[in-house]
Amino acid sequence: MSRRRPVVILDFGSQYTQLIARRIREAHVYCEILPCNVPLSTLREKDPAALVLSGGPSSVYDDGAPTLDPAVLDLGVPILGICYGMQILAHVGGGRVERADHREYGPASLRVAESQGVFARFEAGEQLDVWMSHGDRIVELPRGFVHIGTSDNTPLCAVANPQRKIYGLQFHPEVAHTPRGREILDAFLFDVAGLSPDWTALSFVDESVAAVRERVGSESAVLGLSGGVDSSVAAVLCARALDERLTCIFIDNGLLRLHEAEQVVAMFAGRFHLKLIHVDASRRFLDGLKGVTDPEQKRKTIGRIFIEVFEEEARKIDGASFLVQGTLYPDVIESVSFKGPSAVIKSHHNVGGLPERMKLKLCEPLRELFKDEVRAVGEALGMPRDVLWRHPFPGPGLAVRCLGEITRERLDVLRRADAIFIEEIKNANLYDVIWQAFAVLLPVRTVGVMGDDRTYDEVIALRAVDSTDGMTANWSRVPHEVLAKASSRIINEVRGVNRVVYDVSSKPPATIEWE
């Protein structure tokens, strides 16, 4: 199978590196992120169609500041340096970078000096609103470079070496605060680098099906199906490639949403005709969680039991030598980041340790994709919207929404309350607007009055947040009448609850989940 030449983004530690990748992917051009200190030999093996140098928090003169192998400039491919990426281009190319008289953090106005290269789609003299974030600036250009854009505080705000197709921008075209930044990036990708916008969900499906067949060969694979977006898309994609040689194992841990187990089986065994093993291990999980109230201990217990059950079932499958995982690109980026891997790895990662333990080889068909791209691939595979656009659900399931001790009875209360809240959110046409909505059962009892009787029952907290990636979130301004309807229904229909509250905390300082 022919390999697609990527645009490679060299990461110098910018908070916007993933955003650069998102913008390039949105232009239907395939790109990858590598740390800025990647060996030159690795970069050559990638055979990039173009390079983008990201921004970063350092000064080029700082001790230990990330640098660039000058040989990168001789690869003969178009290069775009952004912010620190532009400064490092100048620094290693023989130019001079100095501390700016005035640091710039925020909006600025740029004047296009030359209508060429990354500014080919603009007129000379045109003013552009851009977003700055820098304390240094270029004061002397390397040989062969000219300035093509200027601002009041940064005379050399955009520079170019047209003969070598190397461009530098002191501002950030990838952020929304640079309104016409997409046109600048498009000019680099299509006008300068001559790329084609041909990386689409359909092309990914075709390429990935062929890649999975090549990777697995004549052997068989197993997949842990949770019903979430990532494992679901990975399952349908790999089933197209492997057919009966893929076995999906769906483990009901007793911590799922209302009727979720039945829905997963009906969807994947029924509609998509996947080879599916359904394991009801709810008693085993709940027995293991008996008396456990610490959130981290809940996660560890669930992860341990999951691995035990999955391993037992997978060993029954003759010839299974591959484990399919729904790893996504942000996970891959985090593991190779210039700033180093994340210090905290979620202890409930369902299949952590399984490949080594069972001597299975990994197959990760989605490892090139961001979450929204996974959904687009799911749509290309004919998967229904209600599967692809379900709100995120934590790996430990309702265990981290049932605060305090976990029992089958308390889980049933939580399940029914959660289903009512989601139903009312959908009735108000808010489900696709809200990032995530759910109910939490608190280990608190309060006094209430129902009819002429005094009650002493538990409390349900409702949580709804707006977000784009889950890293930060604002609490959703759900209309009062929707909350009132959900509260009334929960108290009237769910025995054991006499009070409903709404969480108005944002992340940070709170988290989205309560545990």
N, C-alpha and C positions, 0 to 999 in steps of 0.2 A: 504494500500500500504506500503510495507517495505521501511524503511528509509535508505538512503545511509550514511554510517559513513564517515565523512569528515576528511581530514587533516586540522587542525586548525592552522592558523598563528596568533600568538599574536604580535600585532603591538606596538613597542616601539618608534615609531616616525620616522622610517627610510624613506628616500626618495625612497628606493627600495622595499618597502613592496609589492606594487602592482606587481612589476616585479617578486618577488618570487612567487606570486600567478599565474602569467602568465606562468612561467616555469613549475610549478607543473601541471597546466591545460594542457599545451602542452604535458606533459607525459601521458595525458588521465587519470589523477587522480583528483577526485573532492576535492576542498579545499575551505575554507572560511577564511576571515580575521575578527578577533575580537580585540578590544582594549586590551592592556596588563593588564588593571585593571578590566577586566570583573570578576564578582563574580565567585568563584569556583563552586557554585551550577549551574550556567549557563553553565560553561565548562563541568561539569559532564553530564548535560542534552544533550549536543551536542554529547556525547559519541564518542570523536575523535579517529580515527585510529592511528593518530600520531600528534605530535606538532612540530611547527617550531617557534622559537623565533627570531624576526627580529632584525636588527641593530637599531641604534638610535643615536642622537647627544649628549646625556648626558654622564657624568661620573657616575659610580655607587655610588660615594661618594658625588655628588652634592646635595645641598639642594633641595628637591622636585623631585629628580631623580626618574623615574619610576622603580618600583621594581617588584618582582615576589613572589607570595605566595609559600613558600617552599612546601606546600602540593601538588602543581602541579607536583613536581618531584615524588610523590608517586601515581600518577594515573595509573602507570603500562603500559604506552604507550611509544613508541620510541619518543625521543626528539632530535631535531637538533637546536643548538643555533648558530646564525650568528653574528659576530662582537660584538656589545653590548649584543646581546642575549647570546653569549658564556661567556662574562664577568659577566653577572648577574647570570648565572648558577654557575659559580665559587664562586661568592660573597655569594649567599644564601646557597650554599652547604658547606661553611666552608673554601673555598680557600682564596687567597689574590690577589687583583688587585691593581696595582700601575700605576702612570704616567710613560709612556715610556721615555727612554732617548732620543729617536728620534721618533717624530711622523711620521707615514707612510701614505701618501696619493698618491696612484698611483701604478705602477707595482712593483711586487716583485717576487722572485723565492722561491718556497717551495720545500723542500726535503721530500718525503714520508718516514717516519721512520718505519711504520708497514703497511703491506698490509692486512687490515681488516676493517670491517665496511664501513664507507663512502669512504674508500680508497681500498676497496676489488677489484676494477677493475684496480688497479695500482700495479706496482712492487715496493718492498722496495728499496729505493735509487733513485727512479725516480724523476726527477725534473719537477715541474709544474709551469707555469706562472700563477700568481694570481693577483687579484686587492685588495689592502689594502686601508682602510680609517678609521684610528683610532689614538688616542692619548694616550690610556691606554693599558696595557697588563697584562696578568696573570703571576704572579711570584711564586705562590704556588698553587698546585692543591688540590681540595677537595679529601677526602679519597675515594679510589676506582677508581680514574681516572689515566690514563696514557697518555703520549704524543704520538701522532702518526704522527706528521708532524712538521717541524721546518723551520724557515727562519733565515737569518743572524741577523735581528733586533728583531725577535720574536721567541725565542727558543720554547715556548709553543704555536705554531701557529695553531695546530690542536690537540684536546684532545678527549679522549673517556673513558666512563665507559661501557665496552662491556657487562657486566652482566646485567646492567639496560637499555641497548640500548640507552644511552645518549651520544651525540656527540656535539662537539663545534668547530667552525671554526672562526679564527680571520679575514679571508678574505671573500670576497663576491663571492660565486659560481654562483649567479644568473645573474651577469652582463656579457656582451659580452667580457669584458676585461679579464675574466678568461676563456680562450678558451675551457677548458675541464670541466667547471663547471657543464654542463648538466650531464656528467657521474657521478659526485659526488652526485648530487641531485637524479639521478636515483638509485644509489647504496643505498642511504638512503631510498627511497620510496619502492624499490623492494627487495633489498637484506636484509636490516635491518628491515624494517616495514612489509615486505611480502605482499605488496599491489598488486593489479592487474590493468593493464591499460585498464579499461573497461568503463571509462566515455567518451562517444563519442556523436556526434551530434544525431545519430540515437537513442542511449539509452536515451538521454535527451528528444527527441520528445516523445518516448513511455511513459516515466515517467511523463512528463509534461501534456500530454493529460489526463492521469489518474488523475493527481493532480488537474487539472482544473475541471474535472467532479466531483471530490470529493468536491472541494471548492464551486462550484456553485450549485451543487445538481440539483434539479428540477427547479430552478429559471432561470431567463434570465439575459443577460448582454448587455451593450452598450460599444462601443469603438470609440474613435475619430481617424479616419483614415486620415493621412496627405499625404500618398504616400511615406514617408520616410522609411528607412530600419527598424527601430525599430517598428513603429506601423504596418507596413506591415507584418512583420514576426509574431508579436503578433496576428494580425487578422487571418492569415491563420492557425496558430497553434490552436487558440481558436475555430475557425470554425470547425476544425477537431474534437474537443472535444464536442462542443455544437450544431453544425449544425444550424438549424433555430432559436435557442434560443440566438444567437449572432446577434446583429444589429450594423453595422458599420455606423457611421455618418461622411460623408466627406463634409467639409465646404469649398467652394471656396470663399476665401477672396479677390479675385481680385489681389492678390500679388504673384501669382504662375508664374512658367516659361512658356514658349511658349507651348501651347497645353497640358499643364500638367493635367488640369481637365479632358479633354477627355481621356487621357491616363490612369488616375487612374480609371475612371469608366469602361473603356474597360477591364482593367486588372482584377479588383477585382469583378465587377459584372458579366463580361463576362467570362473571362478565369477561375476564381476560384469560380464563382457562389456564392459569398458572398451576404448575405442580406444587401443591401447598400442603404442608404438614401443620395442623392446628393443634397446639399443645395447651391444655388447660392446666396451668401450674399455679392457679390462684391460691389454693390451700397451702402449697409449699412456700410461696412468698409471704403470705399473711402469717403463717406460723413463724417464719424467720423474723418477721417484723414485730412480733408480739412483745409489748413492753418497751419497744425502742421509740424514743421521743427526740433524740438529737438528730438534727437534719443531716449532718455529714455521715452519721452512722446509718441512717436510713439509706443514703445513696450507696454506701459501701456494701451494705447487706443486699440491696437490690442488684447491684452489679455482680457480686459474687454468685448469687443464686442464678442470675441470668446465664452467666458463663457455664455454670454446672449443667443447667437444663439444656442449653444450646449444644454443649459438647456431647451430652448423652444422645441427643436426637441426631446430631450430625454424624456420629460414629455409626449409626444404623444405615447410613446411605452408602452403598457400595461405590467405590471409585471416586468419591468427592475429593478433589485435590486443590480446589480454589475456593476462597472466601470472597464473595462480592460485598463491598462496603460502599455506602453512599457518601464517601468523603467529598467535600466541596473545596473550591479553590481557596477561600479564606483560611481554611485549616492548613493547606499546603503552604500558603504565603507565610503564615505565622511560624511555621517550623523552620523556615529558611530566612526569616527577616534579618536585615542588617542589624537590627536592635536586639536580635536573639529571640529564641522561642519563649512563649508565654511561661511565666513562672508557675502558674496554676493550671493544671489540667483537670477537667471535670472528672471526678471519680466515678460518675455513673455512665461513662462512655461504654455503651452496651457490649461491644465486642473487643474491648481492650484486652490484649494479651492472647486472644484466641489463635491468631495465625501461628505464633511460635509454639503455643501449647499443643496445638493439633497438627503442627507441621503442614499448615495450609499456605498456599501461595495467594497473594492478594490480587484482586481485580477491582479497580476503582474507576468505573467508567465516567463518573461525574467530576473527577478531580480537577478538571479544567474550568469548571463553571461556577459562577456566582448564583445566589439563590433565585433571582428573577430569571436567569437563563435556564435553570433547572425547570422552572414552571413552563417556560417557552418550549423546552424540549418535550415536557409532558403533554403539552397541547399538540405538538407535532406528532406525538405517538397516539393521539386520540383519547387521552385520559380526560375524565370529566372535571369540570371546574371545581366542584365541591370537594374533590380530593386535592387538587393542586393549590387551592386558595384557602385551605383550612388554617385557622389561627395556629400559631406555634404551640406545641405541647411539650412539656419537659420530659427528659429521658426517664426520670423516676416516676413519671405519671402523677396520679393524685396523691402520692405519698408526701409530696412537698406542698400540697394544698390542703391536706388534712393535718392541721397542726396538732401537736401532741400525739397521744397514742393512736395507732391505726387499728381499727377493728372493721369487720365486714359491715356492721350496722352503721358506723359513722361514715364509711365510704359510700354506702347507699344513700344516706342523707345528702352528702356532698354531690353525688352524681345527679340526683333529681333536682337539686337547687341550681346546679350549673346548667343543666339542660333547659330549665325554665328561663334563666337569664339569657342564654344564647338564643332561645326561641324569640324572646321579646326584642333582642337586638336585631334579629333578622326581620321580624315583623315591622320594625321601624326603618328598614332599609339602611341599617348602620353597619352591618357585619363587614362589608367590603371596604368601609371607610376606616374602621378601627383596626389597629395592628393586632391587638390581642385582648380578648375579654374572657373572664372566667370567674368562678366563685371559689371562696376559701372558707373552710370550716374552722372556726376558732375554738380553742380549748377553754372556753369561757361560758359560764351559764349566767343568765340574767333573769330577773323577775318580769313576768308578763301577766296579762289578764286576757283570757279567752272566754267569752260568755260571762258566766258568773264564777269561773274557776281561776284560781291563781296558778300560773305556770312557772317553771324554773327550767328553762330549756337553753339550747346552744345558740350561738350567733353565727350568721353567715356574713362575710364581707364580700362585696362585689368589687371587681377590679377591671378597669378598661383603660388601655393606654394607646397613644398615638406615637408612632415611631417609623423610621425608615429601615433601620438595621438592627434594632434591639439594643444597640450600644448606649443610646440615650433614649429617654421616653418622657412624654408629658401625659398627665392623666387626662383622659377624654372627657370633654364636656357633654356627657350624655344628657339629653333633655330630661328634666325632672319628671315629666309624665311617664317616660319610659322606665325610669328607676322606680317610680311609684307603682307602676303596674307589675314590674318584676318582684318588688318587695311584697306586695299584696299576695301575689300568686304563691311565692315561696312560703310565706307564713301560713297561708291557708291550705296549701297542697302538700307540704313536706312536714310530716309529723316529727317533732323534736326540735323545731326551730321557732323561736318567738321574736327574733330581732334581726334586722338586716341593716348593714352599714355600707357606705361607699367610700372607697379608698381615694383620697385626693392628694397622694404623694407622687412626685415625679422622680425619675432616675437621671442623675443622682439627685438627692442623697439616698433615696430608697432604691431597691431593686424592683424589677417587674414582678418576679415571683416573691412570695413571702418567706420561703425557706430556700 
